[in-house]
């Protein structure tokens, strides 16, 4: 069993089941591992099992322990420092999760190689943000200096094979190992400032990038308009740039969801920035559940012009690459089968929760000459010629979980305390588990430091904000820098002198110099802004370039228009309105005024959501109606529908199905309210109509909906692979009505309208005398054709 130090209790029991009765045949267990490298407590790895298994093999099975103490990776300077520090830091072995320290030996092949160890101490700043920036900048200066000024040497060729004659180091030989992802953006900022190419390793940062968070917030809001946090994030983002002051005033202007309040406030204030934001969001909301997720994302990017915004920024290529990666995630999800926006958001939440599995999108390749950035956990098992370990002042986080589970103690929870007004307090078991967990976490933090330091092959650079005290003991220390300062017995005079010479082994003549720098500006480096490169034209080449009198423009094929049923209906009703809405881009309605109370539009939205199966009380509150009776009334509407004759023998049903289908050569997209399969195998499309209607007007109305219904039929038949019928369900009178009209005549009419739109014909003969104006979201005046 390899990497045994990372075993968890469940895995251990599986191993024992596989092994069977070891007392009968003990020559079948071979365990390999290094308890000093057990760093996966957060994954339930239990290093105490390593000690138990050691004892099992040695004492019960008559086996033996073979120490692998020769290090073939690192130079004598790095091995000497590691032994010097960790022989004290990891000396204790009194607890089940402690093992003492066995010193490493330098391999014969590395004994004559010259490496280095350095300590960078950044000055303390009052502002923590500035302090983090200064430390990150110190790291960037050091990396640039090692490459361009110091010309550090390493003993590895381009294929990572060891060589005897050292070569100069490149950026691709350097790795920055982080304890935590929290401060990643500071190091990215600093590396960009000094024009240092870098690659963020898989496991770091992608879903924590601001541009990814912003796009995630947009899709979360479009899936759920009640997500106030997502909406705040969208409005403050580069997509809209709404100020905190304006958002605060909007939020305080009324009651209900933030979306509701902002629309009301924008209607009263007529602020152009809010109005534009609301118009765009309303437009995206209309398409959110009616087209594939990738199409929706492309629409968002196109309508917002966000690529133009990002393109003007220094890191624009990286930002746009991350956006394209987001689109690729959506495409990959859809390749597995149909995926609604709700399903995509659910998958996105899981991806964000498991963010350590995703790396930032890269413009170049990982094997290019880039500094590598990763967590120490991700670096385990890897090695690099130069390792930089920053942010050493970070402390171990506390565990605030309500439930803790331990193999020894059982389950510990927070429970209401009747003696203290039922405040939640830790049970005795949870306190016991917590006590051990704090000790285990601190021990693992020491081992994590060991893993970080031993990734270096030739040069090791440790970096931290300077600690306030230099005289702390190992026992008093809580972070890497305090342990390092204690282990080195560092004093102010050492910092002033710029070096700490350590003797290891003690009493020998072997001196390891640890160079110390406490002034970032003493490190030679240059800020390198991107600038145009001057291209020198070689001699003998004519500098004059003959250009034609006229340059022929590149022909870019126009993207095929994707139509919707409502688009065709709008043109059929009034080409002028079609032109204003679909060509000019004016909104169909006043998006800044919410439908307060139960307007026809609000009723329609509520019914559509409840017919998706959402909780009626939740839905009506979303639209500002705090009335349980209304919620019950809408629920009764839905129950009436479910128990109708149409639905009695349904054996399969699908709700809110977005589609894109080619019908008679025309490309359509839309959203089917409901698709059901009956016991007899027939398929039926059901489209809800929520407006008021008299029963004697149904046949007349159904003619108006014939185009929409036929498009839905054709799309659904492509989905299920057989003919489909369609019905309108008039929710107010609980009546179903099947589509009427001749199919070929309807398709001919649709084809005729599509032809006119493609040819940019936006008028009928009667329109020549039309004088109507599109004002306040409607046409003013009389239609001459009517």
N, C-alpha and C positions, 0 to 999 in steps of 0.2 A: 504494500500500500504506500504510494508516494504522497508527498505533501501531507503527511499524517497530522501535522500540527494544526491543520485547518479542519479537522474532523468535528462534526457536531454529534450530539448524543444519538440521534436517530440513525445517522450513518454508521455509527459505532455498533449499534445493535444489529444493523443489517450485516456488517462484517462478521459479527459473532455467529449469526445464523448460517452464513455461508461456510464459515470455518468448522462449525460443529463442535464436537468434544475434543478440545485441544489436549486434554490429559492423555488421550489414547494415541494421538499422533501429533506430536508437537513440531515436527520439522516441516511446517508448511506456512509459517508466518514470518514475513520479512517486511519490516517497517522502515521507511526512510522519511526523515523530516528534520526540521530545525525549529525547536520551540521558541528560539529568539525571533523567529519570523512569523509567529502566530499573530495576525493582525486583522482577523475577521470576526471579532466578537459581535459586531452588528449583524452578522449573518448566522449567529448562534454557534459559531465555532467555539469549542471548549478545550483549551489547551491542557486542562487538568487530565483529560483522557490520555494525553501523550505520556504524562508521568505514570498513570495507572498501567498503561501498556508496557512501559519500560520495566516496571516492577513485575508485571505478569511474565514477560519474556525472561527476565534475569532470574527471578526468584522461584516462580512456579514451573516454568517450562525448561529451565536449565539452559537457556540461550545466552547470548552475550551482546554487549553494547560496543559498537565500533565507532569511535569518534572520527569524523571527517573534518580535520582541523587545518588542512592546507588550502589556502586561498589562491586560486590561479588567476584571479581577476585583477587585483589592485596592486598599486605600487607600494613599496615599503613605507612611504610617508603616510599613506592613507591607512594601511593596516596598523601602523604604530599608533596613530591617533585613535582609531577605533578601539584597539586594545586598552589604551590609556584611559579613555572615557568610560567604556562600558564594563571594564573589569571592576569598577567601583559602582556604576549605576545599576548594573544587573547582578551584583554580587549576592544578594539575598536569595535564598531558596527555601525559606521556612514555610511559605504558603503553597497550597496545591498548584497555583498558577505561576509560581516562580521556580527558576531552574538554575540559578547561579550563572557564571560565565566561564566558558572555556576559551582560552586565547587562540587567536588565529595565527597561522604560520604563513610567511610569504613563500610562494613557490620559487623554485630555482630559476625558472625562466624570467621572473620579474625582479629578482634581487638587485640587479644592477641598473634597473630603470629608475629615472628620476621624476618624481611627481611633486605635488605641492598641496598644502592645506591652507586655506585663508579664512579669516573671519571679518565680515563687514558689519560694523555697528553704526546704525543710522541714528542721528540725534532725535531725542524725544520732542514731539510737537504737541501743543495744547489741543489742536484740532486733529481728531483721529483720522479724518479723511485726508488731510494734508500729510499726516504721518505715513499713511499707507502709500500715498503717491510718492513721497520722498524715498521710501524703502524700495518701491518698485523701480524708481528711476535710478537708484544706486545699483540695483541688479543689472539694469539695462546698460548703464555706463561700464560696469565691470565686464560684461559679456563683449561689448564692442571693443573695449580696451584689450582684452585677451586675444582678440582676432587681429586687430589692426595695429596695435602698438607693442604689446608684450610679446606677440608672436609665440604663444605657448606651443610646446611640442608634445606630440602624443605618439604612441608606439603601435599604431594600427593603420592598415592601409584602407583603401576604399571598399574592400570586400570584408572589412572588419577582422582581417587576419593579423595576428601579432607579428611585428617586425622589429629588428634590432636597431635600425637607424631611424630616429624619430623624424616625423614630418610636422609641418605647421598645422595647427588646428583650424577647422572651418566651423561656420555656424551650425552645420548639421551634426557636429560632434558634441553639441551642448544640449543638456536637458535641464529644465527647471521642474523640480518636484515639489508639489504643493500639498500641505496637510489638508486643506479644505478648498472648496471651489469658491467660497465667498469672495475672496479678493482677486479672483482671476482677472477681472476687467482692468484692475490697476496695472497688472503686468502686461496685458495686451496694449494698453494705452502707452506705457513706457517703451515697449519694444517698437511700436509704430513711430513714436517720437524720435527714436534714434535709428529709424529705418532698418531695423533688424528683422529679417524674415523669420516667421515662426509658424508652427503647426500645433493646433490644439488637439491633443490625443483623444481618441474615442473614449468616452467616459467623462468628458469635461465640457460643460458649458453650453451646449447647443440650445437647450430649452430655457437657459437662463439669459440668452442674448436678448436685448431689448426689442430688436426688430421681430424676433420670433414670439416673444411675449405679446407684442402689440397685435400681430396677426392672429395669435391664439385667442386673444381677448375679443377680436372682431367675430370670429366664428362662434365663440361661446355666447356672445350677446345675440347673434342672429338666431342661434338655436333656442335661446331663452331670454326674452326681453326683460325679465325680472332680475337678471344678473347685474346688479348695480355696480359691483366692483369692476367687472369687465367693461361696463360702459364708461365709468370714470377713467379707466386706463386708456380706452380708445380716444376719448375726447381730449385727453392731455397729450396724446402721442403726436408724432409728426404728421399723421394723417389729417388732423384737424387743428392742433395747436391751440385749443381753448384754454384760456388762463384759469388758474385756480380761483381767482376772485370771481370771475363770471360763473364758474361751476358752483362755487359756494352760494352765490345769490340765487342761482337756478334751483339748487337743492333745497334752499330755505323758502322757496316761493309757494309751496303748497304741500299736498299730501299725495300718497300713492307711490308708485315706483318712480325711480329717478328718471326713467325715459318719459313717463307721463308728465312729471314736473317740468322737465326741460322743454318739452314741446309746448306746454302751456306758457312758460316763461318766455320762450322765443316768440310766440305769437303776440304777446303783449309788448315785448321789447323791440321786435323787428331788427335784432342784431344780425348783420349779414353772415358773420362767421358761424353762428349757431344755426342759422337758416340753411346754409350750405351743408353743414354737417348732418342736419336732420333730413334734408332732401336725399343725400347719398345713402344714409342708413335706411330710410324708408324704401328706397329703390332696392337696396340689397335684401331687405326683409321680404319684399315681394317675391324675389327670386330664390330666397334661402331654401325653401322646401320644394322648389319647383324645377330645379336643375341639378345635374351632378355636382358633387363637391368641387371637383377640379375646375369646372366651368365657373362656379361661383367665386372661387379664389382668383381666377383670371379676371373676372369682372371687377372684383375689389381692387386688384392691382391696376387695371386699366383705368377705371373711373377715378381713382384717387390720385393717379399720377405719382405714386409713391416711389417708383424707380427713378424718376427725375430728381426727387428730393434726395434719395440715397446716393445717386450718381454724382451729386455735387459735393459729397462729403469725402474726406481723405480716405476713409476705409470703405468707400462705396462698393468696390468689387466684392469684398467679403460680405457686406450686408445683402447685396443682391444674390450672391451665391447661397446664402442662408435662406433667403426667400424661395429660391428655386428648389432648394432641398425640401422645404415645407411642402411645395407642390408635388415633389416626387414622393413624399410620404403619403400624401392623399392619393396619388395615382397608384401606388403600391397597394394601398388599402382597397381601392376599387377593383384592382385586378383579381382579388380573391372573391369577387362577386358583388352584387348590388349593395351599396352602402348609403344610407340616408345621412343627413347632416347630424341628426341626433346620435347615430351610431359612430360617426366619425369623431364627434366631440367626446364621446365616451372613451373611444380608443386613444384620443389625444391626451385625455386626463391620465390614463394608464401610462402612456409614454413619458409624460412629464414627471409622474411619480417615480418612474424608473429611469430618471434622466442620466444616471451614470452610464447607461448603455449607449448613449448617443454622443458622438463627437461633432464639433463644429464643421460646417461645410468648408471645403478648401478650394481655393482658386487654383493652386498648384498641386503637385503630387506629394505624398507623405515622404517619399525618399529624396525629395529635393533638398537643397542646402538650407534647411530651416531649423531654427532652435525648436526643440520639442518641449511642450508643456503638458504635464499630466499630474495626476495625484500620485502620492507615494503608493497607494494601494494598486493603482494601475501599473506602476513600475516594477512590481514584484516579479522576479524572474528575468528582468531585463538588466542591461548594463550599458553605460555610456562613458566615453573618454572624459568628459567634464560634466560634473553634476553640481548644480546650484540649488541649495536648500534654503529658501527664504521663509519669512513669516514665522520664525521660530518662537515668537512670543505668544502664539496662539495657545489657549488652554483647552483642556478636554471639556466637552459640553456635558451638561447634566441631563439625566433621563427623567422626563416629566410624564411618562406614560401612566395611564390610569390602572393598567394591568401589567404585572411582571410575572413571568413564569420561570421557575428554577427546578432543575432535576432533583435537588436536595430538599428544598423547602416547600415546593408546590406552587400554588397560585397566590400572589399577593395583589390586593386591589385597594383603591380608595373607596371608602364607605362612609355614609352619613353617620355622624356622631350625635346620638340623642342627648348627650350631656353638654353639647356645645351648639345648640340651635340647628342640629342636623347639618353642620358644615362637613364637607367631604375631607376626610383625613385618612392617612395611610394606616392600614391594618398592621398588626405586629409582624405578620409574615412578610408584608411588603417592606417594612423597615429592615428586616433581616436580609432580604434579597438586595435591597438598595445598598446596605452596608458593604456587602461583598462585591456588588456591581461597581461601586466607586473604586474599590481597591483593584478590581480586575481591569477597569478602564484605565486607571493610572499606569498599571503595569503594561498594558497594551500600548499606551502612548510612548513608553520608553522603548518598547520593541519596534514601534513604527519609526522612531528616530534611528534605531540601529539599521533597519531596512533601508531608509533613505541614504544614510552615510555609506553603506556598503554597495550602493549601485555604481559608485564612481570607480573608474579604472585607472585614471592618471591624475586628475586634479579634482579636489573637492572644495567648494566655496560655500561657507555657511553665512547666512545673512539674517540680521534681526535688528529691531529697534533696541537700542542700548537699555539694559535693565536698570532699574533705579538703584538696586543693591547688587554689589558684587560678592558679598560674603555669605551667601545662602549655602546651606548644606544640601546634599542630595535629598535628604528627608524633607526639607522645607521647600524645595523646588517644585513647581507645578507645571513647568513648560520646558521646551527643549533648550532655550537660551539659558535659563537658570541652571539647568543640569550641566550644560556645556561650560558655563562660567565656573561652576563649582568644581567640575572635574578637572578643568585646566588650572584651577587655583588662580584665576585671573585677577590682577590688581591694576589700579589706575596707572602705575608706572609702566606696566606692560603695554597699555593702550597708548600712553605717551610715546614710548619707544617704538611702537609699531610692530612689535614681535613678541611672541611668547615661546621660549625654547623649552621643550619638554624632553625628558630623558626616559627612554623606554627600550628595554626593560629597566626598572630602577637599578641604579648602581652600575649600569653599563656605560659605555662611551658613546652610545647611539643617541644623537640629538635630532629631534624633529622640530624645525622652526614652523611656528604658526604665525603667518603674517596677519597683522591687524590693521584695518583701515576704519577710521571713525569720521572722516570728512569726505562726503560724496564727491565734492568738487575737486578733490586731489586725484581722482581717477581720471585719466586723460580720455576724453570722449567728445564727440561732436554731434550736435543735433543736425540731422540731415533731412531737410525738407525735400519732397519730390520736386524736381525741376526738369524742364525739357532738356534732352540730351543733344548736344551739338554734334552733328554728323560731319566728319571731315571727308571731303570728296578726294579720292586718290588722284595723284598727278596723272595726266594723260587722258583724263575723262572730261569731256566737254561739259561745262557747268550749265550751259544753256539747254533748256528743255523745250522742244517744239510741242506746242499744244494745239489742238484743232481750234478753229474759230468758234465752233459751237460744240458744247459737251452734250452727249446724248444721255438723257436721264435714264436711270435704271428702272425698268418696268417691274413694279411690285404687284403681284396678283392680288386682287381684292379678296378679302376673306368672305367665304360663303355666308350669306345671311341666314340666321336661324330664326324661324318664325314661331309665333305662339298663336293659339286660337283666339285669345283676346285681341291680339294685334290685328288679325284678319277681321274680327268683329268691329273693331274701331274704324278701320278703313271703310268697311261696308256701310257703317252708320254715317261717317263724315270724313272724307279724305283730308279736309282742312284740319280737323282735330288730330287725325293721324299724323299729319305733317308736323304740327306744333308739338305733339307729345313724343313721337318716335324719331323725328329728324332733328328738330330744334332742341329737344331734350327738356321741354317744360313738364313739370309734374302734372299728373292727372288730377290731383287734389291738393288742398292746402295742408301740407304735412306738419305745419307748426301748430295746428289747432287739433287737440285731441277730441275724439267723439265722446264728450262727457255724458254720462247717463247711458241710455239705450237708444242711440241713433241706429239707423238701419245698418250702417257699416259696422258699428260695434257689435250688434247682434250677430251679424254674419261671422265676424272674427271669433266671437265666443262659441258659437255653434260649431264652427269648423274645428276648434281646439277640443271641445268636449267630445265631438264625434271621433276624435283620434284616440279617445280613451282617457283623457286627462281628468283630474278631479274637478268637478264643477265649482266647488267652493273656492278652490285655488284660482281657477280661471277667471271667475267674475271679479275677485279681488284684484287681480292683475289689471283689470280694466276700470278700477276705481269704484266698483259696486260692492258695498259691504252690506249685503242683504241676504241672509240665509234662505228666505223664501224664493228669491230670484234664482239662487243656486239650485234649489229643489225643482223649480219650474223647468230649468234647462235640463236637469237630470231626467225629469219625466219625459221631455222631448226625445232624449236619447234612448230611454227605455222603450218608448213607443216605436221608435225606428227598429230597435233590436228585435222586438217581438212582432214585427210586421210579417205578413205572408211572404214577402220577398226574402226575408232573412231566415225563415224557419228551417229551410232545408239546406242551408249553407254549410259546406264542410271545410272550406278554406277561405281566408280573407286577408287582404293586404291593404294598408292604409297609407295615404299620402305618398304615392309612388312617383318619383320624378322620372322623366323619360326623355330620350332624344331618339327620334325615329325619322327615317326617310319615307315619305308617303307620296307616291306618284312622282318621284324625282325631287320633291320639295322637302327640305329639312325642317323638322318641327321639334320643339321642346315644350314641356309642360309638366303638370302635376295632376295625377289622377286621384280623386278623393278616396275612392274605394273600389277595389277589384275583388270580386267574390266568385267562388266556384260552387255550383249547385251539385246536389246528389246525382243528377243525371249526367254530370260531366261538363255541362255548359258553363261558360264564363260570362260574367256580366260586369260592366262598368257602371258605377253609381256616382252621379255628380250632384252635390247638394246645392239647392237654391233656397236662400233664406229670406228672400223678400216677401212682402205681402202679395197675395194673389187670390183672385176669385176662381172657384172651381171651373166656371164656364169659360175662363180665359186660358186654361192650361194648354189646349191644342194650339192656340195662337202663339203662346209663349214658346212651346216646344219647337216651333219652326225657327224662332230666333236662335235657339241653342243647337240647331241641327249641325252647323259647321263644327262647333266645339266638340259635340258628342261623336261625330264621325272621326275626327282627328284622334280622339281618345280611343275609339274602337280600334282603329288601324294600329295605333301604338301598342295597345294592350295585346292585340293579336300577335304582334311580333314578339312580345314578351313571353306569352304562354304557348305560342305555336299552333293556335287554332282560331277559328272565327269567334268573335266576341260581339255581344249585343250591348246596347247602352241605354240607361234610363236616367232621367232627372228625378230626384226626390225633393218635392216641395215640402220643406220642413214645417211650415206654418199650418198646412192642412193635412199632413201625413198622407200624401198621395205620390205614387210613382207613375211616371209617364214615359213610354218608350220613344226613342228617336223616330221622327217621321221624315219623309222626303226620299226622293230617288237618289241612291248613292252616286251614280255617275253624274247626275246634274249638280249635286253638291260639290263634288270634286272638280268639276269643270268651272264652277263659280269660284272656288278657292284658287284654282290655277290661273284664272283670269285676273284675280286681285293680286296674286303674287307677281304675275307678269307686269302689272301696272306699277307695283312698288319697286320692282327691280329696274324698271325703265324710268323711275322717278316721275311718274304721272300722279299728281295729287289733286285731281279734280274730275268731277263728272261734267257732262255738258251743261247741266243747270248751274254748276258752280261759277260759270263765267260772270253771272250777275250777283254773286254773293258779296255782301259787304260786312259780314260778321267779323268781329274781332275776338281773339282769345285773350280774355282778361280775367284776373282773379280765378284762375283754374277752370274757367268755363267759357263757352262761346256765347257772346252777347249778340242778340239780333235773331231774325227769323231766317230759316233755311228756305231758299227759293224752290228747292226740289220738293219740299213738303207743303 
